[in-house]
Amino acid sequence: MREPWSAAACCRFAPASWLAALKEYPVASKLTLGKAATSRRTPKGAVIDTTKTAVAAFTRPQKKMLFALASAVGLRMLGLFLVLPVFTLYGLEFTHSRFLVGVAFGGYGMAVALTALPMGRLSDYVGRRKVLILGMAVFGLGSALCAIPSWFPAAMQMGVLIVGRFVQGLGTISAAAFATVADHFPFERRSTANAILGIPIGAAFALGVIGGPIVAGLYKVETLFWLTAALAFATVGLLAISLPETPLRQAPVAPVREVLRSGPLLALNASGFLMNAFMTAFWFYLPLILIRQHHLKMTRFYVVLLPMLVLSGFTMFGFSRSADRGLGRPAGAVAFLLMAASGILLFSPGVARLNSGHLLAVLVPGALFFMGFTGLEPILPSLVSKQSHETAYGTALGSFQTLQYLGSFVGGALAGALAAMPTVAPMVLLASIGLLGFLLMLFGPRR
């Protein structure tokens, strides 16, 4: 199956909003793909002739569908990214146990891990629209719960936050969203559609990690959860109005056992586990270091986060281009290596002769982390798509999400458990995760 993340498509859309990109694509049918006789074989064995110039433009219903899907995925991810840089500090308002804060931080990932495969599988059977609407409604409810721990007695507050995070994760929709694209767009247009769907995710990441600390500093962290809940319920209405029901396939859905016994798919799932475990642990420690060691207020987090994001925006394009050229695994290995280096430098900046009292000691490892993580984000789903059976696209992506967010839970819990130990413990944790990912990308099964 063709890769859903196309670097060329992403490059075209990056400077403009994704809505502008949708208006831009009707001219695609006028572009000549070249005179050389080439062909490509689909998963069903049909040959697509790429010498023809007629590339169907997106229809009005397809544009409407992309708008609804991109809004749902983008707003959901915005809600998650808004609280990412400040969640540790929010959790410590209700408990002195960093382990419990880590459990709450990773609880979202645990819930997604438990429900991603069933939700993706359910969408293969009952249709994507029902699963998407249900998922966003549940996510909105969980976000509201995360905003109200202070309404309860002190002994219950941390428990309410953990439950809220868990309910948030139960409403996972990513597998169903990307599977919807596979259902409604022809094979030769699917990569472009997926690229458009990915644009608001990147925008949400940039806006969330920069804007979240500012809003939390000016108001309170619970304001971010109320905002997330409001956006989620608004998206439920948008999906109900704009998203048509997916016609169910006549062919039987591939058995789960058949999908999951693919060695390469299992290796990629394990890579997703390691990526999210590292990401969650890194974000657990970063705000603590910024505030307690460098005395940086939340409203000033953008001083270090903005340069990291700008730099990773350039390097992400390079990683994606490498994947488009068939170098996805080597590029993924480099990304994991960068993450391993960031874990070492975050706790031992002297290794690179960085002054631990200067913000550069956070900026350098943070930039390395962003470069590695944003490089892996498009590469891994792209590689997973090659292992997906056409009748079980939601199942394959759901299995990837299951391991990915199980990693989020494990990473958050381990980070909380090691937080009170000497800094060598979390440093070894992050470095080990990065090196394991590096080895898995280079030497994991490929066929």
N, C-alpha and C positions, 0 to 999 in steps of 0.2 A: 504494500500500500504506500502511496506517495506520502512524503513527509509533509505534516501539517504546518510546519514552520518554515517558510521560504525566506531566506535572507534577502534575495532580490526583491521580493514583495515587501518585506519589512523596510528595506532601504527606501523604496519608492514612497511609502506612507509616512515614514518617520517625521518629516518636517511639518506635516499637516495633520489636522484632526482626522479621526477615522470617518467622520461623517463626510468630510470633504473628499476623502478617498472613495467613498461610495459613489459620489457624483462623478468622479474622474473615470470610473471604469467602463461606462457605456462605450467609450471609444475603442475598447479593446478589440472589437470585431474588425476594426480597420487596420490593425497592425499585421504586418507580414512576418511570419515566423521564420522565413528563410526558404531557399530553394532546394537545399540538400534534402534528399529523400531519407527521412528518418521515421522510426516507428517506436512505439512503446507498448509493452504488454501489461494489461491490468491483472489484478488478482484472479479474475475469472478466465483469463486466457485470451480475451479479446484484444486485438491490436488497434491502437489509436494512431492514425496517420497525422504526424505533426507538420506535414508540408502544407496543409490547407490553412487558409487565412481566416476561416470563419470560426472565431472563438466567441461563443455565445456570451453576450453581455448579461450582467445581473438583471433579472426581471424586477419589477416593482415589488411583488410579494417577497422575493429573496432579499431585497434591500430592507424591507420592513422587518423581516425575520432577523437579519444580521443586527439591525438596530436594537431589537428586543434582546437578543442573546448577548450582544456586547454590553448593553446597559446592565443586564442581570449579573454577568460575570464581573464587569468592571466595578459596579457599586458594591458587590459582595467583597471583592478583594480590597476596595478602598476602606471598607469597615475594618477589615483585618489589619491592614497596614497602618491605619491611623493609630491603633493602640500598641502596635509592635514595639516601638522604641520606649514606651512608658509603662508597659504592663507590669514589669517587675516592681516599680515604685508604687503602683496602684495596689498590688497585692499586699505589699508590706504595710499598707494602712490598716489591714485587718488581722494581721498575724505577725509574730516575730520569727516564724518558721520559714526559712527560705526554701526548705524542701516542699512545704505545702504550696508556696508560691510557684515553685517549679511544676508541681502537679497541676495546678490551675492553668499555668502557661501552656503546658503540653496536653491538657485535657481536651482541648479542641482537636488536636491531632489524633488522640486516641479514639475519639468519637468518629472522626472521618475514617480512620483505619477500620473501625468496626462496620461502617455503613457504606463505604465507597463501592465495594464490590456488589453488595446486595442492591444498592440504588442504581448502579450502572446496569446490572442484570435485569432489574425491574423495568428500566427504560427500554431494554431490548424486547420486553414482552408487552407492556401496556402502553408504550409510547413515551416520547421525551417530554411533551408538554406537561403532562400530569406530574411527572417527577420534578421538573424544574419549578413549577408553582408550589408544590409541597415543600421542596427543599428551601426555597426562599422564605416561606412563611415560618417554618421551623427556625431558620437562622434568625429571623427578626425577633421571635419570641425569646431565643437564647440571649440575644443582644440586650433586650430589655431586662432580663434577669441579671445580667452582668452590671447593669447600671444601678441596682437597688440593694446591694448588700447592706448598706448603711441603714436601711429601713428596719433591719432585723436586730435582735439582741446580739451583743458582741460575740457570744459563744457560737452563733450560727452564721456570722457574716462570711467567714472564709468558705464555709460549706456551700453557701448560696452562690458565691463567685465560681467555685469549682463546678457546681451543677449548671450554672449559666453557660460556662465555656463548653461543657460537654453537650448541652442542648444546641449551642451554635454549630458544633461540628456534625451533629446528626443530620443537619440539612445540607449535605454536600451535593453540589450540582455540576461540578466541572466535567465529569465523565459524560453526563447526559448532554451538556451543552456542546461539547466537541463532537459527540456522536450525532447530534442534530444536524451539524454541518455535513457530515458524511451521508445523512439520509436525503437531504434536500438539494445538494449541489453535485453536479456531474464531476466525474473523476478529475477531468482536466482543469476544473475551476476550484477544486476543493482546497488546494494549497493556498490560493489567494484569499479565499473566504476565511480560512483559519488564521491567516496573517492579520486580516482585519480584526478578527475576534481577539487576537492577542494584543492589539494596540492599546485598548483601554486598561488592560492588566498592567502594562508598563507605566501608563500614565497614573494609574491608581497607586502603584508602588512609589513613584516619585512624589506625588502629592501627599500620600499618607505619611511617609517617614519624615517629610519636611514639615507638613502642616499639623500632624498629630501632636508633637511636643509643644508647638506654639499655642494651639487651642487648649491643650491640657494646662499649660502654664497660665494662660489668661483666665480660664474658667476652672473646670475640674475635669479629671479623667472620665468621670461618669458621663459627662457631656458627650464624649466621643461615642459611648455606647448608645446613648439616646439617639444621636445622629445616625448611627449605623442601623438601629431598629427602624427609624423612619424611612431611610432609604430602602431597606429590605421590603417593607410593606408596600411602598410605592412601586417597587419593581414587580411585586406580585400582580398588581393591577395592570401594569404594562405588559407583562407576559400573557395575562388572560385576554387582553385585547388584541395584541399584535402577533402572537405566536400561534400558527395553525397546528393542528394535531398531526403527528407523524403517522403516515400510513404504515400499518404493520406489514412486515415482509412476509411473502408467501413461503419462502424457504425456511426450514426449521433453524432455530438458533443453535449455533455450535455449542456442544456440551462444555460446561465449565472445565471439566477435566482435560478436554482437548486443548482448550485455550491455555491452561496453566501448566501443561507439561512441556511447554517450550523452554528449553534451557536458556536461550538468549533473552527471552522475556523475563524469566526469573532473575537473571543477572541484572537486567536493567531495573527491575523492581527493587533489588537490593541496593543498587546505586541511588535510587530515589530515597530509600530509607536513610542512607548515609548522608545525602545532601540535606535533607530536612532535619536530621538529628544535629548536624553541625550548625545549621542556620538558627535553630531554636536556642541551642546552647550559647552561640555567639551573641544573640540578641538579649539573652538573659544577663550576661556579664557586662555588655557594652554600656548601658545606662548607669550601672553601678560605678563603673570606672570613671565615666565622664563627670558624675556628680561628686563622688567621694574622694577621688584622687585629683581631679582637675577643677573641682568646684564650679562646674558649668551648669547654669540653670537650664531647665527644660526649654525655655523660650529661646535659648541660644544653641540648641543642639544642631541647628542648621549650619552652623559655622563649620562643623566637621562633616555632616551628612551630605551637604550640597556638593562639595568637591568630589566626594566618593561617587555620588550618583552620576555626575557629569562624566567622569573618567570611565565608569563602567558602561555608560551609554555608547562610547566609542569602541570599547573592547568587545562588547556584546556583538556588534556587527561583525567583527573579525572572527569570533567563535562561530557565528551562524554561517558565514561564508565558508569556513572550513568544513562545517557539517554538510553544506550543499554540495561540496566537492568530494564527498565520500570520506572525509576525515573526521567524522563525528566522534569516534572513540578516542583517537589521539588528542583531539581538542578537549574532550571530556576529562581525559587524564591530566592534561595541563591545568584545567580548571580546578580539579581536586587538589593538585599540588599547590596552587596558589592559596587555596583555603587552608591547607595544612600549615603553610608558612605564616598566614595571618594569625592562626591560633597560637603559634609559638611567639610571634612578635607582640601580640596583645598583652601577654603576661611577662615576656622577657624582652623588652625593646632593646636592651643592651647588646643582644646578639647582633643587631644591625647598627650598633653604635648610636642609637637614638637616646636622647635625654628623656628619662621617664617622667620628668616634671613638665615637659613641653607637650602641647597638643599634637605635635607631629608624631609622638609615640602612639597616639590613637589613630591619627589620620592614615598613616602608612598601613598598619594591619587592617584597618577598616576598608581602605581602598582595595587591598589584595582580596579581602573577603568578597566585596561587591563584584569585583572583576570575575572571580571564580564562580560565584553563585549565579550572577546574571548570564554567565556563559553556559552553565549547565541547564538553566531553566528552559531554553529553547531546544537544546540538544537532546536531552533525555526523552521528552515526549515525541520528538521527531523519530528517534530510534525505535521507540515502542511501537509507533504506527506501522513500521515495517513488519512487525511480528503479529499484527492484528488480523484476525479473520473477519471477512466482510460482514458476516451475520452476527458478529459478537464484538463490534467495535466498543460499545459501552462496557462490556465485560472486561476486555483487555485494559482499557483505560482505568476502569474501576479497580482492577487488581494492582495497577501501578500506584494509584492513589492510596490504596490500603497500606502498602508498604511505606509509601512516602510519608504519610501522616502518622503512622505508627512510629516512624523515626522522629517526628515532631514531639510526640509524647515522651519517648525514651530520652531524647536530647534534653527536654525541659526538666524531666525528673532527675536525670543524672547531674545536670548543671546545678539544680537546687541542692542536691545531696552533697556535692563537692564544694559548694560555695564557702563553707566555713573552714575548709582545709587549706593548707599552704597552696600558693598559686601554682606550684608545679603540678598539682593534681588536675585542675581544669586545663592546664596547658597540654599535659599528656593526653587528656581526653580528646581535645580538638585536633591535635596533631595526629593521633592514631586514627580518628575517623577520616581525616583527609587522606592519609596514606593508604588506608584500606580502599577507599574509593579510587585512588590512583591505580592501585594494583588490579582492582576489579575491571576498570575500563580498559586496561591494557591486555589483561590475560583472561578475562571472563569468556564464556562460550559465545560463539558468534553464529552457529548454525545448529 
